[in-house]
Amino acid sequence: MPTHLDNDVLTILQKGTLKIDGEYLWGSNYTFAVQVTYNQVSLQGVYKPTRGERPLWDFPRSSLACREVAAYMVSEALGWNFVPPTVYRKDAPMGPGSIQQFIEHNSEYHYFNLTTADRQRLRPAVLFDILINNADRKGSHVLFDPSEKIWLIDHGICFHRENKLRTVIWDFAGETIPEDLCAAIVHFRQKLTSGSELVNKLMDYLGPEEITAIADRANNLLADGHFPDPRSDHRTYPWPPL
């Protein structure tokens, strides 16, 4: 679960005073840049209010902010730490929603112009998207911070119990999943037993069938042992791709 540093960030995000600095205008849902201050420590965050979510026909209404938090929990439980610290706040300026730590990054460096070496680092990111059933992995959702750590953002439309995987990252289709990544999935799957700490926490943000589907996807990955190929029976790429 969260590291000591993450716990500090989570406390600031959960308890800090929120000040809206501006709005991101290119997304489908309302998204705001915020400054979060707690005990004289400030950090930048990304605030997605539930009431600003555009209704989707295939996802429950007012559920996208909760899915952002669930993605952070799964990332931590896997030990891959891809998703910036994320919390759900009821006492936010535009109403309840998710607050995520903003990651400094070069927005001009994204999946479509990554170096070959950086693309090769994305295998666990692909498996993460499969496990959470990410319906919208665009190229700009893969960030590299100044220390070259990989971060993944925008997980509002994930965790559907039906297969919805749409991603631009199909580089490893058909490859055998490396042993260390299989081991991480095995360990993660053990945390998804009924009544476990992880399941009890996820229940605050996802439905029971959606949590069961995560375990099923982990089982399927382990049984097959390969990165899947794009399916031909539904759209497997997001739009727009960036």
N, C-alpha and C positions, 0 to 999 in steps of 0.2 A: 504494500500500500504506500501512501505518500512518504517521501523522504523527509528528513528534518527540515530541510530548506523549503520543500513544498508545503509542509505544515505551517511554516511562518507565512508563506504567501497565501495559503488558504484562509488563515486567520484574518489577514488584511482584507482579502476579497469578501469574506463573510461578514466582518464586523466594521469595516472602514466606512467613512463618509464618502458618498459618491458625488462627483461633480461631472456633469456632461460637458465635454470639450467640443464635440462635433458629431456629425452623422456620416456614416458610410453610405453613399448613394447608389452604388452599383449593384447591390444585392436585391433579392426578391422580398426580403423581410426587413423590418426596421432593425438597424444595427448602429450602435453609438460608441464613439470613443469616450472613455471616462477616465478620470483620475480618482484613485481610491486611496484614502489616507486614514491611517490608524496608528495611534501612539507616535505621531510625528514622522511616520514613515509613509511615503507615497509610492505608488506604482501605477503604470498605465494598464487599463483593462479594456475589454470589448464586451459591451452590454447588449444582450438580445432580449428585449421584453416580449413576454408571451403574447400580449395583446397586439403586437406588431407582426405576428406571424400570418402569412398568407395561407388560407385553408387549402389543404391538399385532399384529393379524393381518396387516396389510399393510405393516409396516415391519420390517426386520431387528432381532432382539433386540440389546439393549445398544448401540444406535447413536444414540440421541437426543442425548446429550452431544456426540458428534462433529458432529452436524448443527448444533448451536448454534455451534460454532467455524467451520464452513464458511459459515454465514450471515454471520458477521462478515467473513470473507475476501472474500466476494462483494460485500458492502456497501462495503468499502474499495476493491476493484478497480473498482467503478462510479464511485467518487469521491463517493458520496452520504453516506457516513459516518453511516448510520442506526443501526447496531447498536453498542452499547457494547463496548469492548475485551473480548475473550473468549479464554480459553486452555483447553487440556485439561491437567489435572494428574493424574499417576499417584499422587503422594504426598499424598493428601488424607485428612482424618480418617475419612471413611466410604468410602474407596476411590476409585479413579479417577473423574473426572468433569469437567464444565465449570465454570470460574470466570469470572464476568462482573462487570465493574464495576457497582455499584449506582448508579442515576441518581436524584438527588433530583427529586421531582416532586409535583404535586398529584394524588393518586389520585382525587379527585372530578371532575377535568377529563379527560374521555375522549372518544372518537369521537362518542358519542351526544349530547353537549352542547357540542361545539365551536362556536365562532363560524363564520359563513360564510367569513370571511377565512382562518381556520385550516384549514377543510376544503379550501379551494382550494389549499392548500400540499401536499396529499397525493398529487398526481399521480405524482411519482417513487416514493413509497411503494407505490402500486398496482403500478407496473411492477416494482419490486423483488420484490413478492410473486408476481407472475406468473413472473418469472425463476427464483425459488427454489421455485416450486410450493408455496406455503404452504397447508397444509391446515387452518390454525387461526388466522386473523387475527381475533381478538376485538377488541371496542371498547376494552378496557382494556389492550391491548398497544401502543397508540399513546400515547407519553408526551411531555409538554412540560416541559422543565427550566426553572429560574428565568429563564434568558436567552431562553426561548421557542424553543429549538432542539428539533426533532422527533427522538425516539428510538423505535426499534422493538425489542420484546423478545419472547421465547418463540418460538424457531424449531426446537424439537425434532422436529416432524413436518413437515419440508420436504424437498425434493429427490427425492421419489419419481419414478421414470422415467415412471409413468403419471400422467395428469392428476388431481390431487387438490385443485385450488384451491378453498378455502373461505374466504370473507372477508366482512366486513360492509361493505367499502368498494367500492360499485359506482357511486359518484357520477358517474364520467366515462365510463360505458359508451357506446360508439359515437363518442366524440370522436376527432378526429385527434390523434395523439401530437405534442406540440410538437417543433420541430426540434432544440432544444438537448438534449432528453431522448433523441431518436433518435440524436444524435451521441454521447452518452454510451454508449448501448447498442452502437453500432458499435465504439467504442473498446474496450469491454469484450469484445465478441465476438472481437476480434483477439487478446486475451489468452488465449483458450480454445483455441488451436491445440495440437495434440499435442506434448508435450515442453516446453511453455512453463513458466515459473516458477510461474504461477498453477495450472496443471493439476497440476504435480508436488506442490504444497503441498496441493491439494484431494484428491489421491490418498490422503493420510494419513487422510482423514475420510469420503470418499464412494467408492462403487464406480464403475468406469469407465463403466458404462451411465448412471449418474446424472449424471456430468459431461457426457457426450455430450448428455443430455437438456437440460441448461442451455443449451448452444450451440444446440440445435434450437429451444428456446423463444425465444431471442434472434432467431434467423433468422425465425421465424414472426411475431414482433412487428414486425420491420423490414419484412417483405414485406407485411403487412397494413396497417400504418401507423395503426391505430386501437386504442383501448382496447376489449377484448373485452366482449361482453354475457354475462350469466350463461347458462351452458349449461342445457339442459332435460333432459339425459340423466343427470344425477347431482346430488347435493346440493351447492349452491354457497355456503351460509351455514353458519358454525360453530354449534355448540351447546355451552353457552349462548352467546349473542352477546356478552355482556360478561364 
